[in-house]
Amino acid sequence: MDTADNIPVLDTNLVSAKGKEILEKVKKFMTEYVYPGELVYQQQLNESGKKWWIPPIIDELKAKAKAEGLWNLFLPGISGLTVLEYALIAEETGKTRIGPEVFNCAAPDTGNMEVLYLYGNAEQKKQWLEPLLEGKIRSCFCMTEPQVASSDATNMECTIERDGDSYVINGRKWWSSGAGDPRCKIAILMGRTGNESAARHKRHSMILVPMDTPGVKIVRYMEVFGNDDYPHGHPEISFTNVRVPISNMILGDGRGFEIAQGRLGPGRIHHCMRAIGAAEIALMMMCARVHQRAPFGKTLAHQGVVQQQIAESRIEIEAMRLMVLKAAHTIDKYGTKAARKQVGMIKVMVPRTTLKIIDRAIQIHGGAGVSQDFPLSRMYAGMRTLRIADGPDEVHLMSIALQEMRDQMNKAKL
């Protein structure tokens, strides 16, 4: 890269007129429909007495967003937006629980749609990508396994074995996000394809598994701090002699890690920008709360320690946003591979820092902060999970360090 590319992303011309227009439309739509709709969503969920059920408000809001052209914005080949332009939109949608789905931009569907868009064949796109893009079905991604250290993905033991015109899958996956949703019809599963003589990162493949295939069974719904995150869910799933046609293999045998690298770069940008949206909400709630409580004769707003926490939160949010936008710009200009170190850095920094900001908001809210009356405890659980999901902090730190040492050695040789 040129020296100029180390300069932070500050030029607003990096966002096109179209990008600015769509961002403003998303903000307006959020204010008019999504924020009020989130209250309706929770009310419908509570009144239904059901867990694995989708409140009707979701389809109503999705229809409105689709009619306004605010649909599938995450996918550059369809939306015409850059990764940086969509990153700004992801921050807005991350300010609510339901925001990403309303625009058909919710994980894990976004990553799965990217995989099928980039690597799927015509049949796979017709059968699964099209209904996902239409928002008619949802999906899950099955990678992590309970019996191995999944932070090293080469440890995966789930097998995908060729048998005539089929592949037979055996194994167990957990934290299969989205599999609890009754609309989840398809899983992308990553497993071993049995070629032990191949290089370590050429032994795994990704394959499409319809959720109604015989042998697919939800064993239990995993809980984060006692919450099963219904109606989305993160189940443990067993795959017992699950047979799918060979046409369900994505890209080819042994190409799972190749697909994963293409999938994770933009996906981590989306995760991080949604997290920054959550941090903004936590700070907003913090600032509102400090004027509503007055211990020891003065409001919290006049307590020096609280002022410091608010100031630090604003500083951290601004720093996080700049780092993520720089990584997004690097992907746009040079591709995912060139942004690898930057993406690793934001994946460590953003969830960790956002978690700290949410924790401050909880503390300022007192007992209410950990209660069901505010979304902070749910936000905390989600952000704490993100420090593990898509690779734990320690793995990213190791990768960043190795890349940094290599870069420093290359500089020293000049």
The 8 nearest C-alpha neighbors of each residue, nearest first, counted from 0:
[[1, 4, 2, 3, 5, 333, 337, 329],
 [0, 2, 3, 4, 5, 6, 333, 329],
 [3, 1, 4, 5, 0, 6, 7, 410],
 [4, 2, 1, 5, 6, 0, 7, 8],
 [3, 5, 6, 2, 1, 0, 7, 329],
 [6, 4, 3, 2, 7, 1, 0, 325],
 [5, 7, 4, 3, 8, 2, 9, 325],
 [8, 6, 9, 325, 5, 321, 4, 322],
 [7, 9, 325, 10, 6, 324, 321, 328],
 [8, 10, 7, 11, 321, 6, 13, 12],
 [9, 11, 12, 13, 8, 14, 7, 6],
 [12, 10, 13, 14, 9, 8, 15, 19],
 [11, 13, 14, 10, 15, 16, 9, 19],
 [12, 14, 11, 10, 15, 83, 84, 8],
 [15, 13, 12, 18, 11, 84, 19, 16],
 [16, 14, 18, 17, 19, 13, 12, 84],
 [15, 17, 19, 18, 20, 14, 12, 21],
 [18, 16, 20, 15, 19, 21, 80, 14],
 [19, 17, 15, 21, 16, 20, 14, 84],
 [20, 18, 22, 16, 17, 21, 23, 15],
 [19, 21, 17, 23, 18, 22, 16, 24],
 [22, 20, 24, 18, 23, 19, 25, 17],
 [23, 21, 19, 25, 24, 20, 88, 18],
 [22, 24, 26, 20, 25, 21, 27, 19],
 [23, 25, 21, 27, 22, 26, 28, 20],
 [24, 26, 28, 22, 23, 27, 29, 21],
 [27, 25, 23, 29, 24, 28, 22, 30],
 [26, 28, 24, 30, 29, 25, 31, 23],
 [29, 27, 25, 31, 30, 26, 32, 24],
 [30, 28, 33, 26, 27, 32, 31, 34],
 [29, 31, 27, 28, 34, 32, 26, 33],
 [32, 30, 28, 29, 27, 33, 34, 35],
 [31, 33, 29, 28, 35, 36, 30, 34],
 [32, 34, 29, 36, 35, 37, 30, 98],
 [33, 35, 36, 37, 30, 29, 32, 95],
 [36, 34, 37, 33, 38, 32, 39, 31],
 [37, 35, 33, 39, 38, 34, 32, 40],
 [36, 38, 40, 34, 39, 35, 33, 41],
 [37, 39, 41, 36, 40, 35, 42, 34],
 [38, 40, 36, 42, 37, 41, 43, 35],
 [41, 39, 37, 43, 38, 42, 54, 36],
 [40, 42, 44, 38, 43, 39, 45, 37],
 [41, 43, 39, 45, 44, 40, 46, 38],
 [44, 42, 46, 40, 45, 41, 54, 47],
 [43, 45, 41, 47, 42, 46, 54, 40],
 [46, 44, 42, 43, 47, 48, 41, 49],
 [47, 45, 43, 48, 44, 42, 49, 41],
 [48, 46, 49, 44, 45, 43, 50, 54],
 [47, 49, 46, 45, 50, 44, 43, 52],
 [50, 48, 47, 52, 51, 44, 45, 46],
 [49, 51, 52, 230, 229, 48, 44, 47],
 [50, 52, 230, 229, 49, 180, 181, 179],
 [51, 53, 50, 230, 49, 54, 181, 180],
 [52, 54, 55, 230, 51, 57, 44, 180],
 [53, 55, 56, 43, 44, 40, 57, 52],
 [56, 54, 57, 58, 53, 59, 43, 40],
 [55, 57, 59, 54, 58, 40, 60, 36],
 [58, 56, 60, 55, 59, 54, 61, 101],
 [59, 57, 61, 60, 56, 55, 62, 101],
 [60, 58, 56, 62, 57, 61, 63, 55],
 [59, 61, 63, 57, 62, 58, 101, 56],
 [62, 60, 101, 58, 64, 63, 59, 65],
 [61, 63, 65, 59, 60, 64, 58, 66],
 [64, 62, 60, 66, 61, 65, 67, 59],
 [65, 63, 69, 61, 67, 66, 62, 102],
 [64, 66, 68, 62, 70, 67, 63, 69],
 [65, 67, 63, 64, 68, 62, 69, 61],
 [68, 66, 64, 65, 69, 63, 70, 62],
 [67, 69, 65, 66, 70, 64, 71, 63],
 [70, 68, 64, 67, 65, 102, 72, 71],
 [69, 71, 102, 65, 72, 68, 103, 64],
 [72, 70, 73, 103, 104, 74, 102, 78],
 [71, 73, 78, 70, 74, 69, 85, 104],
 [74, 72, 71, 85, 104, 75, 78, 109],
 [73, 75, 76, 77, 72, 78, 71, 113],
 [76, 74, 79, 80, 78, 77, 81, 73],
 [75, 77, 74, 79, 78, 80, 116, 73],
 [76, 78, 75, 74, 79, 71, 72, 80],
 [79, 77, 72, 75, 80, 74, 76, 71],
 [78, 80, 75, 77, 76, 81, 74, 72],
 [81, 79, 75, 78, 84, 85, 18, 82],
 [80, 82, 84, 83, 75, 85, 331, 79],
 [81, 83, 85, 84, 327, 86, 331, 80],
 [84, 82, 327, 86, 81, 85, 328, 324],
 [85, 83, 81, 86, 82, 87, 18, 80],
 [84, 86, 88, 82, 87, 83, 73, 89],
 [87, 85, 83, 89, 88, 84, 272, 82],
 [86, 88, 90, 85, 89, 84, 83, 91],
 [87, 89, 85, 91, 90, 86, 22, 92],
 [90, 88, 86, 92, 273, 91, 87, 272],
 [91, 89, 276, 273, 272, 93, 87, 88],
 [90, 92, 88, 89, 93, 94, 276, 26],
 [91, 93, 98, 89, 99, 94, 90, 95],
 [94, 92, 273, 276, 90, 91, 95, 277],
 [93, 95, 276, 277, 92, 91, 280, 90],
 [96, 94, 98, 93, 97, 92, 34, 37],
 [95, 97, 98, 94, 93, 37, 99, 92],
 [96, 98, 95, 100, 99, 101, 37, 33],
 [97, 99, 92, 95, 101, 100, 96, 33],
 [100, 98, 105, 104, 92, 101, 102, 97],
 [101, 99, 103, 105, 102, 104, 98, 97],
 [100, 102, 61, 98, 99, 103, 60, 97],
 [101, 103, 70, 104, 100, 99, 69, 64],
 [104, 102, 100, 71, 101, 105, 70, 134],
 [103, 105, 99, 102, 100, 109, 71, 73],
 [106, 104, 99, 100, 109, 108, 103, 107],
 [107, 105, 108, 109, 110, 104, 99, 177],
 [106, 108, 109, 110, 139, 105, 111, 140],
 [109, 107, 106, 111, 110, 138, 112, 105],
 [110, 108, 112, 106, 107, 111, 104, 105],
 [111, 109, 113, 112, 107, 108, 262, 114],
 [112, 110, 108, 114, 113, 109, 107, 115],
 [111, 113, 115, 109, 114, 110, 108, 116],
 [114, 112, 116, 110, 111, 115, 117, 109],
 [115, 113, 111, 117, 112, 116, 118, 262],
 [114, 116, 119, 112, 118, 113, 117, 128],
 [115, 117, 113, 114, 112, 118, 119, 124],
 [118, 116, 114, 115, 113, 119, 112, 261],
 [117, 119, 115, 114, 250, 116, 249, 120],
 [120, 118, 115, 123, 249, 116, 124, 117],
 [119, 121, 123, 122, 124, 118, 249, 250],
 [122, 120, 124, 123, 125, 119, 126, 115],
 [121, 123, 125, 124, 120, 126, 119, 246],
 [124, 122, 126, 120, 125, 121, 119, 127],
 [123, 125, 128, 121, 122, 127, 126, 119],
 [124, 126, 122, 123, 129, 127, 128, 121],
 [125, 127, 123, 124, 122, 128, 129, 130],
 [128, 126, 124, 129, 130, 123, 125, 131],
 [129, 127, 124, 131, 130, 132, 112, 125],
 [128, 130, 132, 131, 125, 127, 124, 133],
 [131, 129, 133, 135, 132, 128, 127, 136],
 [132, 130, 134, 128, 133, 129, 136, 135],
 [133, 131, 129, 134, 130, 128, 71, 112],
 [132, 134, 130, 131, 135, 129, 136, 103],
 [133, 135, 131, 132, 136, 130, 103, 137],
 [136, 134, 130, 133, 131, 137, 132, 182],
 [137, 135, 182, 131, 134, 130, 183, 184],
 [138, 136, 183, 182, 184, 131, 108, 135],
 [139, 137, 183, 185, 186, 108, 184, 177],
 [138, 140, 186, 177, 178, 176, 107, 175],
 [139, 141, 187, 186, 175, 188, 142, 107],
 [142, 140, 188, 175, 172, 187, 189, 143],
 [141, 143, 189, 188, 172, 140, 144, 190],
 [144, 142, 149, 172, 173, 141, 174, 145],
 [143, 145, 172, 173, 146, 147, 171, 149],
 [146, 144, 147, 173, 172, 143, 171, 148],
 [145, 147, 144, 148, 171, 149, 156, 155],
 [148, 146, 149, 145, 144, 154, 155, 156],
 [149, 147, 150, 151, 154, 146, 144, 152],
 [148, 150, 151, 152, 143, 147, 144, 154],
 [149, 151, 148, 152, 390, 391, 394, 143],
 [152, 150, 149, 153, 154, 148, 155, 394],
 [151, 153, 149, 154, 150, 155, 148, 143],
 [152, 154, 155, 151, 200, 199, 203, 149],
 [155, 153, 152, 151, 156, 147, 149, 148],
 [156, 154, 153, 152, 157, 190, 144, 149],
 [157, 155, 158, 154, 191, 190, 170, 144],
 [158, 156, 170, 190, 169, 155, 191, 171],
 [159, 157, 191, 169, 190, 168, 192, 156],
 [158, 160, 168, 192, 167, 191, 190, 166],
 [161, 159, 167, 166, 192, 158, 162, 168],
 [160, 162, 166, 165, 163, 167, 159, 164],
 [163, 161, 165, 166, 164, 160, 167, 242],
 [162, 164, 165, 161, 166, 245, 244, 160],
 [163, 165, 245, 244, 162, 166, 161, 246],
 [166, 164, 244, 245, 162, 163, 243, 161],
 [165, 167, 161, 160, 243, 162, 242, 245],
 [168, 166, 242, 160, 241, 159, 240, 161],
 [167, 169, 159, 241, 240, 158, 238, 242],
 [170, 168, 239, 238, 158, 240, 157, 241],
 [171, 169, 157, 238, 237, 158, 239, 168],
 [170, 172, 237, 236, 238, 144, 157, 173],
 [173, 171, 144, 236, 235, 143, 141, 142],
 [172, 174, 235, 175, 144, 234, 143, 236],
 [173, 175, 233, 176, 234, 235, 143, 221],
 [176, 174, 233, 173, 141, 234, 140, 178],
 [177, 175, 233, 174, 178, 139, 232, 140],
 [176, 178, 231, 139, 232, 179, 180, 233],
 [177, 179, 180, 139, 176, 183, 175, 232],
 [180, 178, 232, 231, 177, 181, 230, 234],
 [179, 181, 231, 182, 183, 178, 177, 230],
 [182, 180, 183, 179, 51, 52, 178, 53],
 [181, 183, 136, 180, 137, 184, 138, 135],
 [184, 182, 137, 138, 180, 181, 178, 185],
 [185, 183, 210, 209, 138, 182, 137, 136],
 [186, 184, 209, 138, 210, 208, 183, 139],
 [187, 185, 139, 208, 140, 138, 207, 188],
 [186, 188, 207, 140, 206, 141, 208, 205],
 [187, 189, 141, 206, 205, 186, 140, 142],
 [190, 188, 205, 142, 204, 141, 206, 255],
 [189, 191, 157, 203, 158, 204, 159, 155],
 [192, 190, 203, 158, 193, 159, 202, 157],
 [191, 193, 159, 203, 160, 202, 194, 158],
 [194, 192, 191, 195, 202, 160, 158, 159],
 [193, 195, 196, 197, 202, 192, 191, 253],
 [196, 194, 197, 193, 202, 198, 199, 192],
 [195, 197, 194, 198, 202, 199, 193, 201],
 [198, 196, 195, 194, 201, 202, 199, 200],
 [197, 199, 201, 200, 196, 202, 195, 194],
 [200, 198, 201, 202, 197, 153, 195, 203],
 [199, 201, 198, 202, 256, 203, 153, 253],
 [200, 202, 253, 198, 199, 203, 197, 254],
 [203, 201, 253, 194, 200, 191, 192, 199],
 [204, 202, 191, 253, 255, 190, 192, 201],
 [203, 205, 255, 253, 254, 252, 189, 190],
 [206, 204, 189, 255, 188, 249, 248, 187],
 [205, 207, 248, 188, 249, 247, 187, 208],
 [206, 208, 187, 247, 186, 188, 248, 209],
 [207, 209, 186, 185, 210, 187, 206, 243],
 [210, 208, 185, 211, 212, 184, 186, 207],
 [209, 211, 184, 185, 212, 208, 215, 186],
 [210, 212, 209, 213, 215, 184, 185, 208],
 [211, 213, 210, 209, 215, 214, 241, 208],
 [214, 212, 215, 241, 211, 242, 240, 239],
 [213, 215, 239, 241, 238, 240, 216, 212],
 [216, 214, 238, 213, 212, 237, 210, 241],
 [217, 215, 237, 236, 218, 214, 238, 239],
 [216, 218, 236, 219, 235, 234, 237, 215],
 [219, 217, 236, 235, 216, 237, 234, 220],
 [220, 218, 235, 234, 217, 221, 236, 233],
 [219, 221, 234, 233, 235, 227, 222, 232],
 [220, 222, 234, 233, 227, 219, 235, 174],
 [221, 223, 227, 226, 225, 224, 220, 228],
 [222, 224, 226, 225, 227, 380, 221, 228],
 [225, 223, 226, 222, 380, 227, 377, 376],
 [224, 226, 222, 223, 227, 221, 228, 380],
 [227, 225, 222, 223, 228, 224, 229, 221],
 [226, 228, 222, 229, 221, 232, 220, 223],
 [229, 227, 232, 226, 231, 230, 222, 233],
 [230, 228, 231, 232, 227, 50, 51, 179],
 [229, 231, 51, 180, 50, 232, 52, 228],
 [232, 230, 177, 229, 180, 179, 228, 178],
 [233, 231, 179, 228, 229, 177, 230, 176],
 [232, 234, 176, 174, 175, 221, 220, 177],
 [235, 233, 220, 221, 175, 174, 219, 173],
 [234, 236, 173, 219, 218, 172, 217, 174],
 [237, 235, 217, 172, 218, 216, 171, 173],
 [236, 238, 171, 216, 215, 170, 239, 172],
 [237, 239, 215, 169, 170, 214, 241, 171],
 [238, 240, 214, 169, 241, 237, 215, 170],
 [241, 239, 169, 168, 167, 214, 242, 238],
 [240, 242, 168, 214, 239, 167, 238, 213],
 [241, 243, 167, 166, 240, 165, 168, 244],
 [242, 244, 166, 165, 245, 167, 241, 247],
 [245, 243, 165, 246, 247, 164, 166, 242],
 [244, 246, 165, 247, 164, 248, 166, 243],
 [245, 247, 244, 248, 249, 123, 122, 243],
 [248, 246, 207, 245, 206, 244, 249, 243],
 [249, 247, 206, 246, 245, 251, 205, 207],
 [250, 248, 206, 251, 205, 119, 247, 118],
 [249, 251, 118, 248, 119, 254, 252, 120],
 [252, 250, 249, 254, 248, 253, 204, 205],
 [253, 251, 204, 254, 192, 203, 250, 248],
 [252, 254, 201, 203, 202, 204, 255, 251],
 [253, 255, 257, 204, 252, 256, 251, 201],
 [256, 254, 204, 205, 203, 258, 257, 253],
 [257, 255, 259, 258, 254, 260, 200, 203],
 [256, 258, 254, 255, 259, 260, 261, 200],
 [257, 259, 255, 261, 256, 260, 262, 254],
 [260, 258, 256, 262, 261, 257, 263, 255],
 [261, 259, 262, 263, 257, 258, 256, 264],
 [260, 262, 258, 259, 263, 264, 257, 335],
 [263, 261, 259, 260, 110, 264, 258, 114],
 [262, 264, 266, 260, 265, 261, 267, 259],
 [265, 263, 266, 267, 335, 262, 261, 342],
 [264, 266, 268, 267, 263, 269, 262, 82],
 [267, 265, 263, 269, 268, 264, 270, 110],
 [266, 268, 270, 269, 265, 264, 263, 271],
 [267, 269, 265, 271, 266, 270, 272, 323],
 [268, 270, 266, 272, 267, 271, 89, 86],
 [271, 269, 267, 273, 268, 272, 274, 266],
 [270, 272, 274, 268, 273, 269, 349, 267],
 [271, 273, 90, 275, 274, 269, 270, 89],
 [272, 274, 93, 90, 276, 270, 89, 275],
 [273, 275, 271, 277, 272, 276, 270, 278],
 [274, 276, 278, 272, 277, 273, 90, 279],
 [277, 275, 90, 94, 93, 273, 279, 274],
 [276, 278, 274, 94, 280, 275, 279, 93],
 [277, 279, 275, 281, 276, 353, 280, 282],
 [280, 278, 276, 282, 277, 281, 283, 275],
 [279, 281, 283, 277, 278, 282, 94, 284],
 [282, 280, 278, 284, 279, 283, 357, 360],
 [283, 281, 285, 279, 284, 280, 278, 286],
 [282, 284, 280, 286, 285, 281, 279, 287],
 [285, 283, 287, 281, 282, 286, 288, 280],
 [284, 286, 282, 360, 288, 283, 287, 281],
 [285, 287, 283, 284, 289, 288, 282, 290],
 [288, 286, 284, 285, 289, 290, 283, 291],
 [287, 289, 291, 285, 290, 286, 284, 364],
 [290, 288, 299, 300, 291, 286, 287, 292],
 [289, 291, 288, 300, 292, 287, 298, 299],
 [292, 290, 288, 289, 293, 287, 298, 299],
 [291, 293, 298, 290, 289, 299, 294, 288],
 [298, 294, 292, 297, 299, 296, 295, 291],
 [295, 293, 296, 297, 298, 292, 299, 302],
 [296, 294, 297, 293, 298, 299, 302, 292],
 [295, 297, 294, 293, 298, 299, 292, 301],
 [298, 296, 293, 295, 294, 301, 299, 302],
 [293, 297, 299, 300, 301, 292, 290, 294],
 [298, 300, 289, 302, 301, 293, 292, 290],
 [301, 299, 289, 298, 302, 290, 306, 305],
 [300, 302, 299, 298, 303, 297, 306, 305],
 [303, 301, 299, 305, 304, 300, 306, 298],
 [304, 302, 306, 305, 307, 301, 300, 299],
 [303, 305, 307, 306, 302, 308, 301, 309],
 [306, 304, 308, 307, 303, 302, 309, 299],
 [307, 305, 303, 309, 308, 304, 310, 302],
 [306, 308, 310, 304, 305, 309, 311, 303],
 [307, 309, 305, 311, 306, 310, 312, 304],
 [308, 310, 312, 306, 307, 311, 305, 313],
 [311, 309, 307, 313, 312, 308, 306, 314],
 [310, 312, 314, 308, 313, 309, 307, 315],
 [311, 313, 315, 309, 310, 314, 356, 308],
 [312, 314, 316, 310, 315, 311, 317, 309],
 [315, 313, 311, 317, 312, 316, 318, 310],
 [314, 316, 318, 312, 313, 317, 319, 311],
 [317, 315, 319, 313, 318, 314, 320, 312],
 [316, 318, 320, 314, 315, 319, 313, 321],
 [319, 317, 315, 321, 316, 320, 314, 322],
 [320, 318, 316, 322, 321, 317, 315, 349],
 [319, 321, 323, 317, 322, 318, 324, 316],
 [322, 320, 324, 318, 319, 323, 325, 317],
 [323, 321, 325, 319, 320, 324, 326, 318],
 [324, 322, 326, 320, 325, 321, 345, 327],
 [323, 325, 327, 321, 326, 322, 83, 328],
 [324, 326, 328, 322, 323, 327, 8, 321],
 [327, 325, 329, 323, 324, 341, 328, 342],
 [328, 326, 83, 324, 330, 329, 325, 82],
 [329, 327, 331, 325, 330, 326, 83, 324],
 [328, 330, 326, 332, 331, 327, 333, 338],
 [331, 329, 334, 335, 327, 333, 328, 332],
 [332, 330, 328, 329, 334, 333, 82, 327],
 [331, 333, 329, 330, 328, 334, 327, 337],
 [334, 332, 330, 329, 337, 331, 335, 338],
 [335, 333, 330, 336, 337, 331, 332, 329],
 [334, 336, 330, 338, 337, 264, 339, 261],
 [335, 337, 339, 338, 334, 333, 330, 264],
 [338, 336, 335, 339, 334, 333, 330, 329],
 [339, 337, 335, 341, 336, 329, 340, 330],
 [338, 340, 342, 336, 341, 337, 343, 335],
 [341, 339, 343, 342, 399, 338, 344, 402],
 [340, 342, 344, 338, 343, 326, 339, 345],
 [341, 343, 339, 345, 344, 340, 326, 338],
 [344, 342, 340, 346, 341, 395, 345, 339],
 [345, 343, 341, 347, 342, 346, 348, 340],
 [344, 346, 348, 347, 342, 349, 343, 323],
 [345, 347, 343, 344, 348, 349, 342, 267],
 [348, 346, 345, 344, 392, 349, 351, 350],
 [347, 349, 345, 351, 346, 352, 350, 344],
 [348, 350, 352, 351, 345, 353, 347, 346],
 [351, 349, 353, 352, 382, 386, 354, 348],
 [352, 350, 354, 348, 349, 353, 347, 355],
 [351, 353, 355, 349, 354, 350, 348, 356],
 [354, 352, 356, 350, 355, 278, 351, 349],
 [353, 355, 357, 351, 352, 356, 382, 350],
 [354, 356, 358, 352, 353, 357, 359, 351],
 [357, 355, 353, 359, 358, 354, 312, 278],
 [358, 356, 360, 354, 359, 355, 281, 353],
 [357, 359, 361, 355, 356, 360, 354, 362],
 [360, 358, 362, 356, 357, 361, 363, 355],
 [359, 361, 357, 285, 363, 358, 362, 281],
 [360, 362, 368, 358, 364, 359, 363, 357],
 [363, 361, 359, 365, 364, 360, 358, 368],
 [362, 364, 360, 365, 361, 359, 285, 288],
 [365, 363, 368, 361, 362, 367, 360, 366],
 [364, 366, 362, 367, 363, 368, 361, 369],
 [367, 365, 368, 369, 364, 370, 361, 362],
 [368, 366, 370, 365, 364, 369, 372, 373],
 [369, 367, 361, 364, 366, 365, 370, 375],
 [368, 370, 376, 367, 366, 361, 375, 371],
 [371, 369, 367, 372, 368, 373, 366, 376],
 [370, 372, 373, 374, 369, 376, 367, 368],
 [373, 371, 370, 367, 374, 368, 369, 375],
 [372, 374, 371, 375, 368, 370, 367, 376],
 [375, 373, 377, 376, 378, 371, 372, 368],
 [376, 374, 378, 377, 373, 379, 368, 361],
 [375, 377, 379, 369, 378, 374, 380, 368],
 [378, 376, 380, 379, 375, 374, 381, 226],
 [377, 379, 375, 381, 376, 380, 382, 374],
 [380, 378, 376, 382, 377, 381, 375, 383],
 [381, 379, 377, 383, 378, 382, 384, 376],
 [382, 380, 378, 384, 379, 383, 377, 385],
 [381, 383, 385, 379, 384, 380, 350, 354],
 [382, 384, 380, 385, 386, 381, 379, 354],
 [383, 385, 381, 382, 386, 387, 388, 380],
 [384, 386, 388, 382, 387, 383, 350, 381],
 [385, 387, 384, 383, 391, 350, 392, 388],
 [386, 388, 391, 385, 384, 390, 389, 392],
 [387, 389, 385, 390, 386, 384, 391, 174],
 [390, 388, 387, 391, 385, 263, 267, 386],
 [389, 391, 388, 387, 150, 394, 392, 395],
 [392, 390, 387, 393, 386, 394, 388, 150],
 [391, 393, 395, 347, 394, 386, 396, 390],
 [392, 394, 396, 395, 391, 397, 390, 347],
 [395, 393, 397, 396, 392, 391, 398, 390],
 [394, 396, 398, 392, 397, 343, 393, 399],
 [397, 395, 393, 399, 398, 394, 392, 400],
 [396, 398, 394, 400, 395, 399, 393, 401],
 [397, 399, 395, 401, 396, 400, 402, 394],
 [400, 398, 396, 402, 397, 401, 340, 403],
 [399, 401, 403, 397, 398, 402, 396, 404],
 [402, 400, 398, 404, 403, 399, 405, 397],
 [401, 403, 405, 399, 400, 404, 406, 398],
 [402, 404, 400, 406, 405, 401, 399, 407],
 [405, 403, 407, 401, 406, 402, 408, 400],
 [404, 406, 402, 408, 403, 407, 401, 409],
 [407, 405, 403, 409, 404, 408, 402, 410],
 [406, 408, 410, 404, 409, 405, 403, 411],
 [409, 407, 411, 405, 410, 406, 404, 412],
 [408, 410, 406, 412, 407, 411, 405, 413],
 [411, 409, 407, 408, 412, 413, 406, 405],
 [410, 412, 408, 409, 413, 407, 406, 405],
 [413, 411, 409, 410, 408, 407, 406, 405],
 [412, 410, 411, 409, 408, 407, 406, 405]]
